[in-house]
Amino acid sequence: MIVEGTAHSMNGNFSFRVDKKHIVNLGKLDGRQTFFEAKGFSLSQGFVELLIGMVSSHEAREDDGSAFFLKCISTLARAERLGKKLLLLRHDTQEFCRDLATNPALELFEGWKVIDVTQSFYLHLYKLIHRTVGITEIAEDEKILFSTLRTFEQFDQNTSVARIVFPRLIMPKYVARFIAGARLYTTITRIFNGRGKSGILQDDIVQLFSDEEGGFDKFIKFTFSALASSVTMTGAAVTWLSLFLANSPKWQEKCRDEVDSAISSHRASSTQSREAILATLPLRAWESSFPTLQACLNESLRIMSTGTFFRKNVSGTDIPIGSTGEVVPDGAYAVYLPDHVHMDPTLYPDPLKFDPSRFLVSTNQSKSVPHSFVGWESGRHPCPGMRLAKLEINVLLVHLLANFKFEFSDKRGLSKVGTLLSIDRNNLRPEKPHTPAYIRYKLRGVKKP
């Protein structure tokens, strides 16, 4: 409906009502700048009331829970702490790569092995998320890791847009979400209480909140918020990035050359292995040495960023939409589709094509257009966990590129390069493929870079 409405509006803006909620779609440049730059919009209230169907506080633009979450993420993303966490991220990922290397090879394709990235890569990324913003006991127990991910997926996938219209109606999806949430709550509560009894100290969110007054309530709120904001989005990003690289030998090789160059520049001796060098690569190198991989990630986010962004006007007055003469009324909700800009052929020619050079060429036209890339949100509300997500994704992809060559394939290992799965642009938000997506991979037979 929003796409059709935007097409029939001269400036891309139009409004409609869902029950008592007044919703304003913002479309073209004036609308986009208003959405991302206006001071009177609340991200948290828009998200909670529209997507989740709950009623939030109206006393402040950003409620206390949002401010608390941002403060916690800021603490967890400090360089000193990330430098320590990097040791665990590298160790876990090297173990993951060793497991990949020992998987049985295919009979028909010598040296090649097959894996479903929607399961294996997604699960490993979930583990890395627990290393940075989650719970040590979950990251270090494969059984709990797997079971909590399945439970979280049941919780996350049972969000119902029908509750926007009927917020008090109990529907099957609501019941399923409630049950999954209760199971997840029980598991993390048991871990929190057990940590207190054991006296064991860990550098994670359990420890962060255990000594605070009201720590358990804060711990629960942050854990659910952190999982909801990181697992689905970051997991989808690493899955699609892996698939796009598996389907693009040219860009995979460019990224691998970049990885080899970084390894070579940090080699301390001629006998030092790639694995040993990656094990000592400093945080600054992980964050700055892979611009081509970063361009591939941004291009993946551009293509896969389906869904809608939400805001609520809590300013107490109407918010003008640029110079259009139109407004977002006080108390109304503003929505913006990333596709409005990410699929704009005037900014991104052949927009469904995977072309990371869009983010590398200095003359790229889109760079001069405000908010032309919103894969990490933009303006007043950039993604607070962006630094953490980029580090987690870099650690996994750099190790994969350093150790393996991989191609998009079917379950049997037959190469399917050139026939990548399509993305459902009606998805409520970015998601990993809904069906298994396979790559075939083999160890690199190359000399030390």
C-alpha positions in Angstrom: 0.0 0.0 0.0 2.8 2.5 0.9 4.6 1.9 -2.3 1.5 2.4 -4.4 0.5 5.5 -2.4 4.0 7.0 -2.8 3.8 6.4 -6.6 0.5 8.3 -6.8 1.7 11.2 -4.7 3.5 14.0 -6.5 6.0 14.6 -3.6 5.9 11.1 -2.1 4.0 12.1 1.0 0.5 10.9 1.9 -1.3 9.9 5.1 -3.9 7.3 6.2 -5.4 6.0 9.4 -5.2 2.6 11.0 -7.9 2.6 13.7 -7.2 5.8 15.7 -3.6 6.0 14.6 -2.7 8.7 12.0 0.2 7.6 9.9 2.1 9.8 7.5 4.3 8.3 4.8 7.3 10.4 3.9 8.7 9.7 0.5 11.1 11.9 -1.5 14.0 14.2 -0.4 11.9 16.7 1.6 10.2 13.8 3.4 13.5 11.9 4.0 15.3 14.9 5.4 12.3 15.6 7.7 12.2 12.0 8.9 15.9 11.7 9.8 16.6 15.3 10.9 13.5 16.7 12.7 14.0 17.1 16.4 10.4 16.3 17.5 10.3 12.7 16.4 10.7 9.8 18.9 12.1 6.6 17.5 11.3 4.4 20.5 7.7 5.5 20.8 7.1 5.0 17.1 8.6 1.5 17.3 6.9 0.4 20.5 3.4 1.7 19.6 3.3 0.8 15.9 5.4 -2.4 15.5 4.8 -4.0 18.9 1.4 -2.6 19.5 2.0 -1.3 23.0 1.4 2.1 24.5 4.5 4.0 25.7 5.1 7.0 27.9 4.3 10.4 26.4 6.2 12.4 28.9 9.4 12.7 26.9 10.6 12.4 23.4 12.7 9.4 24.3 11.5 7.3 27.2 13.8 6.2 30.0 14.2 2.7 28.6 15.6 4.1 25.3 18.1 6.3 27.1 19.1 3.5 29.4 19.6 1.2 26.4 21.8 3.7 24.5 23.9 4.3 27.7 24.5 0.5 28.1 25.5 0.1 24.4 27.9 3.0 24.6 29.5 1.4 27.6 29.8 -2.0 25.9 31.2 -0.5 22.7 34.2 1.3 24.3 37.5 0.5 22.6 39.1 -0.7 25.8 36.4 -3.3 26.4 36.2 -4.3 22.7 39.9 -4.9 22.6 39.4 -7.6 25.4 36.3 -9.0 23.7 38.2 -9.3 20.4 40.3 -12.2 21.9 37.1 -14.2 22.4 35.6 -13.3 19.0 38.8 -14.4 17.3 39.1 -17.6 19.3 35.5 -18.6 18.7 35.7 -17.9 15.0 39.0 -19.8 14.5 37.3 -22.8 16.2 34.4 -22.3 13.9 36.7 -22.4 10.8 38.5 -25.5 12.1 35.1 -27.2 12.4 34.3 -26.2 8.8 37.6 -27.6 7.6 36.9 -31.0 9.2 33.4 -31.4 7.8 33.2 -34.3 5.3 33.9 -33.5 1.7 31.5 -34.2 -1.2 31.9 -37.4 -3.2 31.1 -35.8 -6.6 33.1 -32.6 -6.1 36.6 -33.3 -4.8 37.7 -31.0 -2.0 34.4 -29.1 -1.8 32.1 -29.2 1.2 28.6 -27.8 1.6 27.0 -25.8 4.4 23.7 -23.9 4.9 24.6 -20.4 5.9 21.2 -19.6 7.2 21.9 -22.0 10.0 25.7 -22.2 10.6 26.8 -18.6 10.0 23.6 -17.3 11.7 24.3 -19.4 14.8 27.9 -18.4 15.0 27.0 -14.7 14.7 24.5 -15.2 17.5 27.4 -16.6 19.6 29.5 -13.5 18.8 26.7 -11.3 19.8 26.5 -12.9 23.2 30.3 -12.3 23.5 29.8 -8.6 23.0 26.4 -7.7 24.5 25.1 -10.9 25.9 25.6 -13.7 28.4 28.8 -15.8 28.8 27.0 -19.0 29.8 25.0 -18.9 26.6 28.0 -18.3 24.4 30.0 -21.1 26.0 27.3 -23.9 26.0 26.4 -25.1 22.5 23.2 -26.7 23.7 21.9 -23.5 25.4 23.2 -21.4 22.5 21.2 -23.4 20.0 18.0 -23.7 22.1 17.9 -20.0 23.0 18.4 -19.0 19.4 15.5 -21.2 18.3 13.4 -19.7 21.1 14.4 -16.2 20.2 13.5 -16.8 16.6 10.0 -18.0 17.7 9.7 -14.8 19.8 10.9 -12.5 17.0 9.0 -14.1 14.1 5.6 -13.9 15.8 5.4 -10.1 15.7 1.9 -9.4 14.2 1.1 -6.3 12.3 -2.5 -7.0 13.0 -1.9 -5.7 16.6 -1.4 -2.3 15.1 -5.1 -2.4 14.2 -6.3 -4.5 17.1 -3.8 -3.9 20.0 -6.0 -5.7 22.6 -7.0 -8.7 20.5 -5.3 -12.0 21.6 -4.3 -13.7 18.4 -2.3 -17.0 17.8 0.9 -15.1 17.0 0.6 -13.1 20.2 0.2 -16.3 22.2 3.2 -17.9 20.4 5.3 -14.8 21.0 4.3 -14.7 24.7 5.2 -18.4 25.2 8.6 -18.0 23.5 9.3 -14.8 25.5 8.5 -16.7 28.7 10.9 -19.5 27.9 13.6 -17.1 27.1 12.9 -15.1 30.3 13.1 -18.3 32.3 16.5 -19.3 30.8 18.2 -16.0 31.3 16.7 -15.6 34.8 18.1 -18.9 35.8 21.6 -17.9 34.5 21.4 -14.5 36.3 20.4 -16.1 39.6 23.0 -18.9 39.2 25.8 -16.4 38.6 25.0 -14.6 41.8 25.1 -17.8 43.8 28.3 -19.1 42.2 30.3 -16.0 42.9 32.0 -16.4 39.4 32.9 -13.1 37.8 32.5 -12.6 34.0 32.9 -9.5 31.8 29.4 -9.5 30.4 26.0 -7.9 31.0 25.1 -10.2 33.9 28.1 -8.9 35.8 27.3 -5.3 34.6 23.9 -5.3 36.2 24.3 -7.8 39.1 25.7 -5.2 41.5 23.3 -2.4 40.7 20.1 -1.6 42.6 17.3 -3.0 40.5 19.9 -4.8 38.5 17.7 -7.8 37.5 15.0 -5.6 36.0 17.5 -3.6 34.1 19.2 -6.8 33.0 16.0 -8.3 31.6 15.0 -5.1 29.8 18.5 -4.7 28.2 18.8 -8.3 27.2 15.5 -8.5 25.3 16.2 -5.1 23.7 19.8 -6.1 22.7 18.7 -9.4 21.2 15.7 -7.8 19.4 17.9 -5.0 17.9 21.0 -7.1 17.0 20.3 -10.8 16.3 17.8 -10.5 13.4 19.5 -7.5 11.7 23.1 -8.5 12.2 22.4 -12.1 11.5 20.6 -11.3 8.3 23.4 -9.0 7.3 26.2 -11.6 7.7 24.0 -14.2 5.9 23.3 -12.1 2.9 26.8 -10.7 2.7 28.2 -14.2 2.7 25.7 -15.2 -0.1 26.5 -12.1 -2.2 30.2 -12.8 -2.0 29.6 -16.5 -2.7 27.7 -15.4 -5.8 30.3 -12.8 -6.9 33.8 -14.3 -7.5 35.1 -10.9 -8.5 34.2 -9.1 -5.3 35.1 -12.1 -3.1 38.6 -12.1 -4.6 38.9 -8.3 -4.1 38.0 -8.8 -0.4 40.4 -11.7 -0.1 43.2 -9.7 -1.6 42.5 -7.0 1.1 42.6 -9.6 3.8 45.8 -11.1 2.5 47.3 -7.6 2.4 46.4 -6.9 6.0 47.8 -10.2 7.1 51.1 -9.5 5.2 51.5 -6.1 6.7 51.1 -7.4 10.2 53.5 -10.5 9.8 56.1 -10.5 12.5 58.2 -13.3 11.1 58.4 -15.5 7.9 57.2 -18.5 9.8 54.1 -16.9 11.3 50.8 -18.5 10.0 47.8 -16.6 8.8 45.8 -17.9 11.9 48.5 -16.6 14.2 48.6 -13.2 12.6 44.8 -12.9 12.8 44.9 -13.9 16.4 47.0 -10.8 17.2 45.5 -8.3 14.8 44.7 -5.2 16.8 41.2 -3.7 17.1 42.2 -0.7 15.0 43.1 -3.0 12.1 39.8 -4.9 12.3 38.0 -1.6 12.1 40.0 0.2 9.4 41.9 -2.3 7.2 39.0 -3.7 5.2 37.3 -0.9 3.2 36.3 -3.2 0.3 34.7 -5.6 2.7 32.9 -2.7 4.3 31.7 -1.6 0.9 30.3 -5.1 0.3 28.6 -5.0 3.6 27.0 -1.6 2.9 25.9 -2.8 -0.5 24.4 -5.9 1.1 22.5 -3.8 3.6 21.2 -1.5 0.8 19.7 -4.5 -1.1 18.4 -6.4 1.9 17.0 -3.5 3.9 13.3 -4.2 3.5 10.6 -3.0 5.9 9.8 0.3 7.4 11.3 2.9 9.8 8.9 4.4 12.4 8.8 7.7 14.3 6.2 9.4 16.4 5.7 13.2 16.6 5.9 14.0 20.3 7.0 17.6 19.9 3.6 19.1 20.9 3.2 20.8 17.5 3.0 19.9 13.9 6.3 19.2 12.1 6.7 20.8 8.6 7.8 18.5 5.8 10.5 20.6 4.2 9.1 23.2 1.8 6.1 21.1 0.7 3.6 23.0 2.8 2.6 19.7 4.4 3.1 18.6 8.0 3.3 15.6 10.3 0.6 16.4 12.8 1.3 16.4 16.5 0.8 12.8 17.8 0.9 11.3 14.4 3.3 8.6 13.2 5.8 9.1 10.4 7.0 6.1 8.4 9.8 5.8 5.9 10.6 2.8 3.6 14.4 2.3 3.0 13.4 1.2 -0.5 12.4 4.8 -1.3 16.1 5.7 -1.5 17.9 2.3 -1.7 15.9 1.2 -4.8 16.0 4.7 -6.5 17.6 4.0 -9.9 18.7 7.7 -10.2 20.9 7.1 -7.2 21.7 3.4 -7.6 21.4 2.4 -11.3 20.2 -1.2 -11.7 19.4 -1.1 -7.9 19.0 -4.9 -7.4 22.5 -5.6 -8.8 25.2 -6.3 -6.2 27.8 -3.6 -7.0 29.9 -2.6 -4.0 31.8 0.0 -6.1 28.9 2.3 -5.4 30.4 2.7 -1.9 34.0 3.0 -3.1 34.0 5.5 -6.0 34.5 9.0 -4.7 32.4 10.4 -7.6 29.4 8.3 -6.7 26.4 10.6 -7.2 24.5 9.2 -4.2 27.2 10.4 -1.7 26.1 14.0 -2.4 22.5 13.3 -1.6 21.3 13.6 2.0 20.6 10.3 3.7 21.1 8.4 0.4 22.2 5.3 2.5 20.2 4.4 5.6 21.4 0.8 6.1 22.6 1.9 9.6 19.7 4.4 10.0 20.8 8.0 9.7 20.5 11.5 11.0 19.5 11.9 14.7 19.1 8.1 15.2 22.1 6.2 13.8 22.3 2.6 14.9 23.9 2.6 18.4 25.3 -0.9 17.9 26.9 -0.3 14.6 30.5 -0.5 15.9 29.7 -3.8 17.5 27.9 -5.3 14.5 30.7 -4.3 12.1 33.3 -5.9 14.3 31.4 -9.1 14.7 30.8 -9.3 10.9 34.4 -8.4 10.0 35.8 -11.1 12.4 33.7 -13.8 10.8 34.1 -12.8 7.1 37.8 -12.1 7.4 38.5 -15.5 8.8 36.3 -17.1 6.1 38.1 -15.3 3.3 41.5 -16.0 4.8 40.9 -19.8 5.0 38.3 -20.7 2.3 37.1 -20.2 -1.2 33.3 -20.4 -1.4 30.6 -20.4 -4.0 26.8 -20.3 -4.0 25.5 -23.8 -4.6 22.7 -26.2 -4.0 22.5 -28.8 -1.3 24.4 -31.4 -3.4 27.3 -29.0 -4.0 26.5 -28.1 -7.6 27.6 -24.5 -8.2 24.7 -22.1 -8.6 26.8 -18.9 -9.1 24.6 -16.4 -10.9 21.2 -17.6 -9.5 21.1 -16.1 -6.1 17.8 -16.2 -4.1 15.6 -13.2 -4.4 14.6 -11.0 -1.4 11.0 -10.5 -0.5 10.6 -6.7 -0.4 7.4 -7.1 1.6 9.3 -8.3 4.6 8.4 -6.3 7.7 12.2 -5.9 8.3 15.5 -7.3 7.0 15.6 -11.0 7.4 17.8 -13.9 6.4 16.4 -16.2 3.6 13.3 -18.1 4.7 14.6 -21.3 3.0 18.0 -23.0 3.3 20.8 -21.2 1.3 23.9 -23.3 0.6 27.4 -22.5 -0.2 30.1 -24.9 -1.2 33.6 -24.2 0.2 37.1 -25.6 0.2 40.4 -24.7 1.9 42.6 -22.3 0.0 45.6 -23.9 -1.6 47.8 -20.8 -1.6 51.1 -19.7 -0.3 51.3 -17.4 2.7 50.4 -13.9 1.8 
